[in-house]
Amino acid sequence: MPILDIIRFGLIVLAVFSATYGLPAIKTSSSSNSLLQVFLIYSFLLGFFINRALERRQALRTAVNVELTRLRRLHHLTEQMSDAGWREKMESSLKRYQQTIAKDFSVHSQLISVFRDLTHVIYDFKPNDRREEILYQEMLATSKEIALERPRIEQSLKGKLSFHSWLVLGSIAGSEIVLLLLNRGQTGFTPFSIAVTIIGVLITVDLLRQTDRVAPNEFREIEGRYLKNVPKR
């Protein structure tokens, strides 16, 4: 929710300025050289993690788009088959698979049994002529493509940054903040500039956190797409 993001941003700004102007200064020698080195490491690592998170989110979107397209393809192919009883079973299986995902997309990886029920219905089909044989081969190829996309979706959902990655980034960000606070009063380091820099460190870490996870509203949007994709009789 945007309002929650604004509140969180406001709290970060308030806390940083309070700490920068409120905490007593500690007399120490300048550590600006160390500050620059830590900042460079932090910037490189943050950029790498954000790029990785963005790639994972893009992979998830792409895999979802492919699966939805192939499911529609199965529906259209099913409509062309002559066996009314089999068509009924196939439409029911397609509907069940997509409605199950629409209830909770986060458990996509646990729906292998529902997907297998769908593919078993496809395997049970017996073509009546050459035309249906060609369409049936298309169905097999399409179901194979869905099977290949399922692991990509599962990996994208599970591939968030590890605890160790967060620990490393948090340690570097914390070191940067401590060095900034220690340099208050040094030449070129005003309390305001230090506060703004610390805010930048914290909000970029928060940006990574937001980018690395799939938000509840994004889950709902994807679930809605599967629900809309359910075949309409």
C-alpha positions in Angstrom: 0.0 0.0 0.0 1.4 3.5 -0.9 0.3 4.9 2.4 2.3 2.4 4.3 5.4 3.1 2.2 5.0 6.9 2.9 4.6 6.2 6.7 7.7 4.0 6.7 9.7 6.5 4.7 8.6 9.3 7.1 9.6 7.2 10.2 13.0 6.6 8.6 13.6 10.3 8.0 12.4 11.2 11.5 14.6 8.6 13.2 17.7 9.5 11.2 17.5 13.2 11.8 16.7 12.7 15.5 19.8 10.5 15.8 22.1 12.7 13.7 21.2 15.9 15.6 20.4 14.4 19.0 23.2 11.9 19.7 26.3 13.5 21.2 29.3 13.8 18.9 32.3 11.6 19.6 35.7 13.2 19.0 37.7 11.0 16.7 40.0 11.4 13.8 38.5 11.6 10.3 37.7 8.3 8.6 36.5 9.7 5.3 38.8 7.3 3.3 37.2 4.3 5.0 33.8 5.8 4.5 34.3 6.0 0.8 35.6 2.4 0.5 32.7 1.1 2.5 30.2 3.1 0.4 31.7 1.7 -2.8 31.3 -1.8 -1.6 27.8 -1.1 -0.4 26.8 0.4 -3.7 28.2 -2.5 -5.8 26.5 -5.1 -3.6 23.2 -3.3 -3.4 23.1 -2.9 -7.2 23.9 -6.6 -7.7 21.1 -7.7 -5.3 18.5 -5.3 -6.7 19.3 -6.5 -10.3 19.0 -10.1 -9.2 15.7 -9.4 -7.5 14.4 -7.6 -10.6 15.4 -10.5 -12.9 13.6 -13.0 -10.6 10.4 -10.9 -10.7 10.6 -10.6 -14.5 11.2 -14.3 -14.7 8.1 -14.9 -12.6 6.0 -12.6 -14.8 7.2 -14.2 -18.0 6.6 -17.7 -16.7 3.1 -16.8 -15.5 2.3 -15.2 -18.9 3.5 -18.4 -20.7 1.5 -20.7 -18.5 -1.7 -18.7 -18.9 -1.2 -18.5 -22.7 -0.7 -22.3 -22.9 -3.7 -23.0 -20.7 -5.8 -21.0 -23.1 -4.3 -22.9 -26.0 -5.3 -26.2 -24.3 -8.9 -24.9 -24.0 -9.1 -23.9 -27.7 -7.7 -27.3 -28.8 -10.1 -29.1 -26.5 -13.0 -27.3 -28.2 -12.0 -28.9 -31.5 -12.2 -32.5 -30.3 -15.3 -34.6 -31.2 -15.5 -36.7 -27.9 -18.0 -34.7 -25.8 -17.4 -36.8 -22.7 -13.7 -36.2 -22.9 -14.2 -32.5 -23.6 -16.2 -32.3 -20.4 -13.5 -33.9 -18.4 -10.8 -31.7 -20.0 -12.7 -28.5 -19.3 -13.3 -29.6 -15.7 -9.6 -30.3 -15.2 -8.5 -27.0 -16.7 -11.0 -25.2 -14.5 -9.9 -27.0 -11.4 -6.2 -26.3 -12.0 -6.7 -22.6 -12.6 -9.2 -22.1 -9.8 -6.9 -23.9 -7.3 -4.0 -21.5 -8.3 -6.4 -18.5 -8.1 -7.2 -19.4 -4.4 -3.5 -19.1 -3.4 -0.8 -18.5 -6.0 2.0 -18.8 -3.3 1.4 -22.6 -3.1 1.8 -23.1 -6.9 4.6 -25.6 -6.3 2.3 -27.8 -4.2 -0.2 -28.3 -7.0 1.7 -31.0 -8.9 -1.0 -33.6 -8.3 -3.7 -31.2 -9.7 -1.5 -30.7 -12.8 -0.9 -34.4 -13.2 -4.7 -34.9 -13.1 -4.9 -32.5 -16.0 -2.2 -34.2 -18.1 -3.6 -37.6 -17.4 -6.9 -36.5 -19.0 -4.9 -35.4 -22.0 -3.1 -38.8 -22.2 -6.5 -40.6 -22.1 -7.7 -39.0 -25.4 -8.0 -41.2 -28.4 -7.9 -39.3 -31.8 -10.6 -40.4 -34.3 -8.9 -39.1 -37.5 -5.8 -37.4 -38.9 -7.0 -34.0 -37.9 -7.5 -34.9 -34.3 -4.2 -36.7 -34.3 -2.5 -33.4 -35.3 -4.5 -31.4 -32.7 -3.6 -34.0 -30.1 0.1 -33.7 -30.8 -0.3 -29.9 -30.3 -2.0 -30.6 -26.9 0.9 -32.8 -25.8 3.5 -30.2 -26.8 1.5 -27.5 -25.1 1.2 -29.5 -21.8 5.0 -30.1 -22.0 5.6 -26.3 -22.2 3.4 -25.8 -19.1 5.4 -28.5 -17.3 8.6 -26.7 -18.2 7.3 -23.3 -16.9 6.1 -24.7 -13.6 9.6 -25.1 -12.1 10.5 -21.6 -13.3 7.5 -20.2 -11.4 8.4 -22.2 -8.3 12.0 -21.1 -8.4 11.0 -17.5 -8.8 8.8 -17.7 -5.8 11.4 -19.4 -3.7 14.5 -17.6 -5.0 14.6 -14.7 -2.5 17.8 -13.4 -1.0 19.2 -15.7 1.6 19.7 -14.8 5.2 23.5 -14.7 4.6 23.0 -12.2 1.8 20.9 -9.9 4.1 23.5 -10.3 6.9 26.4 -9.2 4.6 24.5 -6.3 3.2 23.2 -5.3 6.6 26.7 -5.4 8.1 28.1 -3.1 5.4 25.1 -0.7 5.6 25.5 -0.6 9.4 29.2 0.1 9.1 28.5 2.9 6.7 26.0 4.5 9.1 28.4 4.2 12.0 31.2 5.8 10.0 28.9 8.6 8.9 27.9 9.3 12.5 31.5 9.3 13.7 32.4 11.9 11.0 30.0 14.5 12.3 31.8 17.7 12.7 34.6 16.8 10.4 35.4 19.1 7.4 32.8 18.6 4.7 30.5 16.5 6.9 27.5 18.6 8.2 24.8 16.9 10.3 22.3 17.6 7.5 24.5 15.9 4.8 25.1 13.0 7.0 21.4 12.6 7.8 20.5 12.7 4.1 23.2 10.1 3.3 22.0 7.7 6.1 18.4 8.1 4.8 19.7 7.2 1.4 21.3 4.0 2.8 18.2 3.0 4.7 15.6 3.6 1.9 17.7 1.8 -0.6 17.9 -1.2 1.7 14.1 -0.9 2.1 13.8 -0.7 -1.7 15.7 -4.0 -2.0 13.4 -5.6 0.6 10.3 -4.5 -1.4 11.8 -5.6 -4.7 12.9 -9.0 -3.4 9.5 -10.1 -2.3 6.2 -10.5 -4.1 3.7 -8.2 -2.3 0.2 -9.5 -1.3 -1.4 -7.2 -3.9 0.8 -8.7 -6.6 -0.3 -12.2 -5.6 -3.9 -11.1 -5.8 -3.4 -9.6 -9.2 -1.8 -12.8 -10.5 -4.5 -14.9 -8.9 -7.2 -12.7 -10.6 -5.5 -13.4 -14.0 -5.8 -17.2 -13.4 -9.4 -16.8 -12.4 -10.2 -14.8 -15.5 -8.4 -17.4 -17.6 -10.8 -20.1 -16.5 -12.7 -21.5 -19.6 -16.2 -20.0 -19.9 -18.9 -22.4 -21.2 
